[in-house]
C-alpha cells in the first residue's frame, strides 16, 4: 500500500528506496523460511528465490461509514524445480473508515489471512524480521531523522526486539512532523508481538519469528489484524493508546 498520506497531505510511506529496493510502503513477506526442502526468501526479492504475486482484486465497497477492498496474493517459491511452486495463498481485507475525531487522522484496518497452497507447511524458523512491514518517508532516512515510540514507551535506542501493542514511526516531512502508528490486535499470534525497529532507516516490522520458530500448516489459517492511524504532528501516546483500546475492545451493540 503506497502512498499513505496524512490529513494535511504529507506522505508517510516510501517505495523502492535506494538502500532497500524491496521495501514497498506497507507490505507483507516472510524472510527466513523452509518449504518442501528448500529455503525460499519472499522478502529479499533481489535473490530471486521467491516472490509475492498479486492475483486478483475480488471486491470493493464504499459507504458513509467505511470503504474497502478484498485482494488476493500468492507466495511463490521460485527455487522449486522444474517450475515455481506456490507456498501460500493470502487475502487482504483493507477497510478505511470515515473518522470524526478531536485530532484529525486517517484510520484503516488490514486483515491478512494466509493459507497453505499445497499439502506442505511453510516453516518459519527464529529470525529477527519478517511479517508486516512499513517503510517510512525518504526524508526520515538516517539515524536522527525517524522517531519511534512503542506502547511500552520505548524508542529506537531500546525498542528493537521488544514487544508492544503498537508502534508509532514518524519524522519531519517538508519541515513538518507527521507519522503513522501500527496497532496489533490482541488476537494476533504471540500478541503483543515482537518488533523490529531499524537502527538507521525508517523501517518497522512486527516480527513474530523473534519469539521462536513456528509454521503455517495445511488446513489452518494464519490470520493477522492490524490498524493504522495516520496523522500530522508528533506521536501522541495517550491518543494512540485510546485508539488501540477502541481497536482491541470495540463497543458491542445488542438489539432487543
N, C-alpha and C positions, 0 to 999 in steps of 0.2 A: 504494500500500500504506500503510494507516494504520488504527489507531495501531501503532507499533512500541514494544514495552516491553522493559525490561531484566529480568534475573532477579529483581530486587527490586521489579519492577512500576512503575518510573519510565518515563514516556513520553518518547521522544526525537524524535518527529516532530510536525508540526503540519499542519493542513488549513485552507484558506481564511483565511490570516492577513489582517488588515485592510489591511496595506500592500502585499500581493501576493496577491490572492484567487485567482490562477491557480496558486498553489503547493499541491500536494496530496501530502503525505507523501513517498513515493518514486514518481516518475513519469518518463515519457519523452515528450519532444516536441522537434521541430525548430523553430527560430525564424526565421532568415533563409533563405528557400528560393525556388526558381524551379521552376514546374511548368506545362507546357503554355502558356507565355507569360504566366503570372500569378505573383504573389508571395505565396502563402498563408503565414500565420504560425500554426503549430499550437500555439505556446507561449502567446502572449498572447490568450486566448480572448475577452477583452473587445472586441477589434477585430472579432470575428465574421467574420474572413476564412477561418478554418479551425478544425477541432476534431479530437480523437481520441476515437472512439466505442468503447465496449465492444461486442463482437459476441457472444461466447459463452464459456462455461466448458466446455471439451471433455472434460476428465477430471480425476480426482483420485485420490490413492493415499495409503496410510498403512501403516507397518510399524514394527518395533522399531528400525530404523536411521534411516529418513527418511520424511518425508511431503511431499506437494506437490500442485501442480495445473498444468494447462495451460490458459491463457486466450488468447483472440483479440481483437485490436483492429483498428480501421480509421482511417487518417489521411485525413480528408475535406476537400477544398478547397471551402469554402462560397462562394467568389467566382466559381466556374465558372457559366456560363450555357448553357442555360436551367435547368440543375439542378446541384446539388452533385455533385462527381466525386471518387471515391476515388483517392488518390495512392499509398498504401502499405497493405499488409496486414501485420500484426505478430502474432507469437505470443510469449507469455511463459511460460517454464517456470520455475516457482518451486519450489525444494526446501529444506525445513527439516530440519536434522539433529539427532539426539539426541546431544548432546555431553557427554562427561565430561572436564572439563579442570581443571587445578590452580586456575585462576582462573575462576569461573563466568561463562558468557557464552552468548548465543544466536547461532547461525550459520545463515544461509540464503543460497542462491545464486539469482540471476536471470539467465537466458539469454534475450536478446531476439533474434528473427530477423525481419528486415524485408525485404519483397519488393515490387517494383512491382506495383500493382494494374491497370496498363494498359501500353500499349506506350511510354509516356512516362517518362523518367527523372525522379527528384527531384534537382534540382541544389542543392547546399549551398555557397554562397559563403563566403568567410572571414568569421567572426563570433566575438565574444568569449564567447558562451554558446549552449547548445542541446545536447540529448542527454539523458542520465540525470541527474536532479536529486534532491536531498534537501532538505526544509525541516525545520529543527530545531525543538525545543520553543519555544513562545512566550516562555517565561521567559528564553531565551537572546537575545532581540532586544536590539539596542543594541550599540555598538562594543565595550564592555568585558565583555559577558556571554557571548559564544560564543568558544570556543577551538579553533583549528585546529592540526593537526600533520600534515605530509606525510612521505612516506617519505624525502625528502631533507632532513628536519629544518627545513623552512620553516614559517612560521606565517601568520597573517592579514596581517602587515605586509609580507611579501615573497613569499608563496606564490602570489598571483594570477598567472595566465598562465605559471606554471612547469609542469614536467612531473613526474609522480610515479607510482609503482606503486600507492600507496594514500594516502588522506587520512582522518584522524580528526577528527570535529567533536563537540564536547561543551560542557557547561556545568552550572551548578547547577540541579537540579530539586527544588523544595521543600526547598532548603537543602543538598542532597547532590549530589556530582558524578556525572554519567552521560554516556554518549556512544555514538556509532555510527561505525564505520570502514567505508569502502567500498574494496574491493580490486579493482583492474583486472587482468584476465588478460593474460599476455604475448602471447596470440594476437590480442588486440583490435587493430583498425585504429589505427595510429600509436602503439601502446604503446611506452613509457609515455605515456599520453595527457596533453595539456594540461588544465589545471584552472581553474575559476572559483571563487574564494573571495570571497564578498561582503564589502565593507568594513564594513558595519554591521548586516547581518541574518544570521540563522542559516541560510545557504543555501550549498550546494556543488553543483558540476556538473562532471563530466568533459566537456570540450568539444573534441572533435577538430577542429572547424572553426577553432579558433585557429591550427592548423598550416597552414591554406590550404584553398582550395575543393576539393570533390570531389563525386561524385554516386553515388546508388544507382541502378544501371542495370537495365533489364529482363533477366530471366533470371539475375541474380546476387543471391544472398542476402547481406544485411549482418548478420553475426552478432556479438553482443557478450556477453561473460560477466563478471559481477561477483559478488563475495561480500561479504556484510555481516556484521560482527562487532559485536554489541550487548552492552554491559557497563556495570556500575556502576563508579564511581571515575574517576580521571583517565586520560588516554591513557598506555599503556604501550608505548613504541616497540619494545622488544625482543620483547614478546609479539605485537604486530601484525605485525612482520616475520616471526616464526615462522609465524603464521597465513597470511601471504602466500606463504611458501615451500611450505607444505602445499597451498595452492590452485594455485600455479603448477607445482609438480612433485610431484604425488601419488605415493604408493608404487605400484609395479606388482607384480602377483602372477602368477606362472606356475604352471600346474598340469601336472605331467609324469606 
